[in-house]
Amino acid sequence: MKKIIDSKCIPEITIRSKVQITIKNHIPVNFISFNGFNDGLEHFAIQFGKPSTEQIFVRIHSECITGDLFGSTRCDCGAQLNEAIEYLHKRSGYILYLRQEGRGIGLFSKLEAYLLQDTGLDTYEANLALSLPEDSRNYTVAVQMLKALGVNEIHLITNNSNKADALINHGFKIISQVPTGIYCSVSNIKYLKAKVEKHNHTIDLKKINYFLE
């Protein structure tokens, strides 16, 4: 089931600060914080270059400590984040970093879900077995950040159509949907297949199957 935000009347947020930081590979960016989130989490944006009106590329990225920080091969999150950094460095736009670890269930619950995945459940089944939603992420905060940044039309970097649906539902124009690469390993094949088969992610299963051969 696609997760679409129903109400178009969401609270406005404001930019709190914009700080220039040089990240890995000597890439200069601006970290942008906000005031007004009602979930108590510190979501933030990373600005690359000087985005123009027609050439704004956006990656909505949910926090994954195991993948983003430690390079876990059980998912493709870290690889997708690194790809987005390099992609945006050559163009311009934003990474919207959502503090929704484990598709919104939190780090500790995600680790418990990993234990269930080791018994044969896929990533969504494991969450449900813990009496948790299979995906509880809410893209309202992404909508709020883009509005605070004054952005209305974007090229969206994603394989997840739910993200595009959420933005379109709030009046954003998706000029194009830019797919991410396929980052397949022995540890995450079932994870990738579940994303395609259960939530219609635009990942070519033929390439995943080729990896298995």
C-alpha positions as CSV (number, residue, x, y, z in Angstrom):
1,M,0.0,0.0,0.0
2,K,1.4,3.4,-0.9
3,K,2.0,5.7,1.9
4,I,0.5,9.1,0.9
5,I,0.0,12.1,3.2
6,D,-3.6,13.0,3.0
7,S,-3.8,16.5,4.5
8,K,-2.4,19.4,2.6
9,C,-2.5,21.6,5.6
10,I,0.7,20.8,7.5
11,P,2.5,23.2,9.8
12,E,5.2,25.4,8.3
13,I,8.7,25.2,9.5
14,T,11.5,27.8,9.3
15,I,15.3,27.6,8.6
16,R,17.2,27.7,11.9
17,S,20.7,27.9,10.7
18,K,22.9,27.2,7.7
19,V,26.5,26.2,8.3
20,Q,29.2,25.5,5.7
21,I,31.1,22.3,6.3
22,T,33.6,20.5,4.1
23,I,32.8,16.8,4.1
24,K,34.6,13.8,2.7
25,N,36.4,14.1,-0.6
26,H,36.8,17.8,0.1
27,I,33.2,18.6,-0.9
28,P,31.9,21.9,0.5
29,V,28.3,21.8,1.5
30,N,25.8,23.7,3.8
31,F,24.1,21.9,6.6
32,I,20.7,23.4,7.2
33,S,18.7,23.0,10.4
34,F,15.0,23.9,11.0
35,N,12.6,25.0,13.6
36,G,9.1,23.7,13.9
37,F,9.1,19.9,13.5
38,N,6.4,18.4,15.7
39,D,7.9,15.0,16.1
40,G,10.8,16.1,18.3
41,L,13.5,14.8,15.8
42,E,16.4,16.8,14.3
43,H,15.8,16.3,10.6
44,F,18.2,18.4,8.4
45,A,19.1,19.2,4.8
46,I,22.5,19.3,3.1
47,Q,22.8,21.8,0.3
48,F,25.2,21.2,-2.6
49,G,26.2,24.1,-4.8
50,K,23.7,26.8,-5.6
51,P,20.5,25.1,-6.8
52,S,18.8,26.9,-9.6
53,T,15.0,27.0,-10.2
54,E,15.0,24.3,-12.9
55,Q,17.9,22.1,-11.9
56,I,17.3,21.1,-8.3
57,F,18.1,17.5,-7.5
58,V,16.8,16.1,-4.2
59,R,17.6,12.8,-2.4
60,I,15.2,12.1,0.5
61,H,17.3,9.8,2.7
62,S,16.2,8.0,5.9
63,E,18.8,7.6,8.6
64,C,20.6,4.3,8.7
65,I,23.4,4.3,11.3
66,T,24.5,0.7,10.4
67,G,24.7,1.5,6.7
68,D,25.5,5.2,6.5
69,L,28.1,5.3,9.2
70,F,29.5,1.7,9.4
71,G,29.0,0.5,5.9
72,S,26.7,-2.4,6.6
73,T,26.1,-4.8,3.7
74,R,22.7,-5.9,5.0
75,C,21.1,-2.9,3.2
76,D,22.0,-0.5,0.4
77,C,21.5,2.7,2.4
78,G,25.2,3.7,2.8
79,A,26.0,3.1,-0.8
80,Q,22.9,5.1,-1.9
81,L,24.0,8.0,0.4
82,N,27.5,8.0,-1.0
83,E,26.2,7.9,-4.5
84,A,23.9,10.9,-3.8
85,I,26.8,12.9,-2.3
86,E,28.9,12.4,-5.4
87,Y,26.0,12.9,-7.8
88,L,24.9,16.2,-6.2
89,H,28.5,17.4,-6.0
90,K,28.6,17.4,-9.8
91,R,25.3,19.2,-10.0
92,S,23.4,21.0,-7.3
93,G,20.5,20.3,-4.9
94,Y,19.8,18.8,-1.5
95,I,19.9,15.7,0.6
96,L,17.0,15.7,3.0
97,Y,18.2,13.6,5.9
98,L,15.3,12.2,7.8
99,R,15.9,10.8,11.3
100,Q,13.7,7.8,10.8
101,E,16.0,4.9,11.6
102,G,14.9,1.5,10.5
103,R,12.0,2.7,8.4
104,G,10.8,4.6,11.5
105,I,11.0,1.8,14.1
106,G,14.3,2.9,15.6
107,L,17.8,1.4,15.8
108,F,17.2,-1.1,18.6
109,S,14.0,-2.5,17.0
110,K,15.8,-2.7,13.7
111,L,18.6,-4.8,15.2
112,E,15.9,-7.1,16.7
113,A,14.3,-7.3,13.2
114,Y,17.7,-8.4,11.9
115,L,17.7,-11.4,14.2
116,L,14.3,-12.4,12.8
117,Q,15.6,-11.9,9.3
118,D,18.3,-14.4,10.1
119,T,15.6,-17.0,10.7
120,G,14.2,-16.4,7.1
121,L,11.8,-13.5,7.4
122,D,12.2,-10.6,5.0
123,T,12.6,-7.1,6.2
124,Y,8.9,-6.3,6.2
125,E,7.8,-9.6,7.7
126,A,10.3,-9.1,10.6
127,N,8.9,-5.7,11.5
128,L,5.4,-7.1,11.5
129,A,6.5,-10.1,13.7
130,L,7.7,-7.5,16.3
131,S,4.2,-5.9,16.2
132,L,5.6,-2.9,14.4
133,P,4.6,-1.3,11.0
134,E,6.5,-2.7,8.1
135,D,7.3,0.9,7.1
136,S,6.3,3.7,9.4
137,R,8.2,6.5,7.7
138,N,6.3,9.8,7.2
139,Y,7.5,12.1,4.5
140,T,5.7,15.2,5.9
141,V,9.0,16.5,7.2
142,A,10.5,16.3,3.7
143,V,7.5,18.3,2.4
144,Q,8.1,20.9,5.2
145,M,11.8,21.2,4.5
146,L,11.3,21.7,0.8
147,K,8.7,24.4,1.4
148,A,11.0,26.1,3.9
149,L,13.8,26.0,1.2
150,G,11.4,27.6,-1.3
151,V,11.6,24.6,-3.6
152,N,8.6,23.5,-5.8
153,E,10.0,21.6,-8.7
154,I,12.7,18.9,-8.4
155,H,14.5,16.0,-9.9
156,L,13.9,13.3,-7.3
157,I,16.8,10.8,-6.8
158,T,15.0,7.6,-5.6
159,N,13.8,4.1,-6.5
160,N,10.9,4.5,-4.1
161,S,7.7,5.7,-5.7
162,N,6.1,6.4,-2.3
163,K,8.4,9.4,-1.9
164,A,7.4,10.8,-5.3
165,D,3.7,10.2,-4.4
166,A,4.0,12.0,-1.1
167,L,5.5,15.1,-2.8
168,I,3.1,15.1,-5.7
169,N,0.2,14.9,-3.3
170,H,1.4,18.2,-1.8
171,G,1.6,20.0,-5.1
172,F,5.3,19.5,-5.9
173,K,6.3,18.9,-9.5
174,I,8.6,15.9,-10.1
175,I,10.5,16.9,-13.3
176,S,12.1,13.5,-13.4
177,Q,12.8,10.5,-11.1
178,V,16.5,9.6,-11.1
179,P,17.1,6.0,-10.1
180,T,19.9,5.1,-7.8
181,G,22.4,2.3,-8.5
182,I,21.9,-1.3,-7.6
183,Y,24.1,-2.2,-4.7
184,C,23.8,-5.9,-4.3
185,S,25.7,-8.2,-1.9
186,V,25.2,-11.7,-0.6
187,S,23.8,-10.1,2.6
188,N,21.2,-7.9,1.1
189,I,19.7,-9.8,-1.9
190,K,16.5,-10.8,0.0
191,Y,16.2,-7.2,1.3
192,L,16.4,-5.8,-2.3
193,K,13.9,-8.3,-3.6
194,A,11.4,-7.5,-0.9
195,K,11.6,-3.8,-1.7
196,V,10.8,-4.6,-5.4
197,E,8.1,-7.3,-4.8
198,K,6.3,-5.7,-1.9
199,H,6.8,-1.9,-2.4
200,N,7.4,-1.5,-6.1
201,H,10.9,-0.1,-5.9
202,T,12.3,0.5,-9.3
203,I,15.2,-2.0,-9.0
204,D,15.9,-4.3,-11.9
205,L,15.5,-7.8,-10.5
206,K,17.2,-9.3,-13.5
207,K,20.4,-7.7,-12.4
208,I,20.0,-9.0,-8.9
209,N,19.3,-12.5,-10.2
210,Y,22.4,-12.2,-12.4
211,F,24.4,-11.6,-9.3
212,L,23.2,-14.9,-7.9
213,E,24.3,-16.9,-11.0
